[in-house]
Structures are given as structure tokens and as C-alpha cells.
């Protein structure tokens, strides 16, 4: 294998646009970083952000109604 002088930079985050399947309208964007999770509703300029610890504390509480699934 040849020695390369360049490499691909790893992304700093993963971002996905959430779209309503019925209307095709954008609902918002979710961005996942090693340090936290960010949410930006449609038509907003800034993200709402929580640390991964805050997200973990919230999502695992029974009051959220979240349930464990496979996959």
C-alpha cells in the first residue's frame, strides 16, 4: 500500500435534517457532537444544546416515556 501525504479529516459532528414524511417540510436539525446534542427548530438561527450527561439523565428517566428498543 502506498504512503499517503494527505488524509481525510474526521467530521467534528454529525448533522441530520428532520423532514415531515407527509408534507416534506423541514421540522428541524439535530447535531450530535462528542460533547453534546444540539437541536435547531425550523426557521431558527441558533441551536438548543445539552451535554451528553444532561441528555442521559433526561432520557433515562421514566417521566420522559422513552423506552428501550433493539437496534
N, C-alpha and C positions, 0 to 999 in steps of 0.2 A: 504494500500500500504506500502511496507517495506521502511525503511530508508536506503538510499544508502551511501556507503562510498566513492564512486568514481563517476565521471561524464565524459561525452564526452566533449572534448574541442571544442569550435566553431572554424570553419576554419577562418584563417586570410584573405583569399582571395578565389575567385572562378576563376578557370582557365579552359579554353576550347581550344582544338586544332582544328583549321580550316582546313578542308580537301577538296580538289577539287573533286566534285562528279563524274566528267568524268574520271579523271586519278587516283584518290585515293591518290595523292601526298599531303603532308602537305604543306599548304600555310604559316601558322604561328600559333602563340598562342596569345590569348587575356587573360589578367588577370585583374579582377575587384577587387579593394580594396575599403574600406570605404573612403580612401583619394584620390584615383585617378584611372586612367585606363592606363594599360600598353600593349604595342604591341611588339611582337618579331617575325620578319620575319623568314622564314625557313633559316637554316644554319647560323643564327646569335647567338652570345653568350649573348648579352645584350639586354635589353628591351628599347623601347622608352616610355616615360612616360609623362602624363599630369595630372594636378589636375582635380577634378570634375568641378571646376569653369571654368577652361580653356576649358574643353570639352563642357560644357554647352554653353559657349559663342560662340564656334565654330559651334557646331551642329545646333544651333537655327538661325544662320544667313542665309538669303535667298541664298547667294552666294554658299553655300555648296550643294544646290539642295536636301537636306534632306526634307522629308515630314512627316507629322503626320499620323500615322496609328493606328487602334484599335488593342489592344491585345499585 
